[in-house]
Amino acid sequence: QQATRHLVHHLVLSECDGASHFGSLEGNPTPCNAGGDPNCRSVVYGWAVGGDAMQVPEVAGIPVTKDRHYYVLEIHYNNPDSE
């Protein structure tokens, strides 16, 4: 949302293997220092304030399979005033 855009600090998209414990975290904000899923060790993309948008050709993409791979998008905020 435009009104809270200034609070976004950075984004991290990770590729993960195996089972995840993130289902229990869905919809429940957690502190950045809480530790992530140990199965998510491969960073696919990151963005921070001041960074450019990721643009890839139309024929490119990030593969998603049905088996053991999944992706986690973490959105980190800088909101010291609890807006």
PyMOL commands that set and color helices and strands:
alter all, ss='L'
color gray80, all
select helices_A, chain A and resi 2-7+22-24+32-34
alter helices_A, ss='H'
color red, helices_A
select strands_A, chain A and resi 8-17+42-48+69-77
alter strands_A, ss='S'
color yellow, strands_A
deselect
rebuild
show_as cartoon
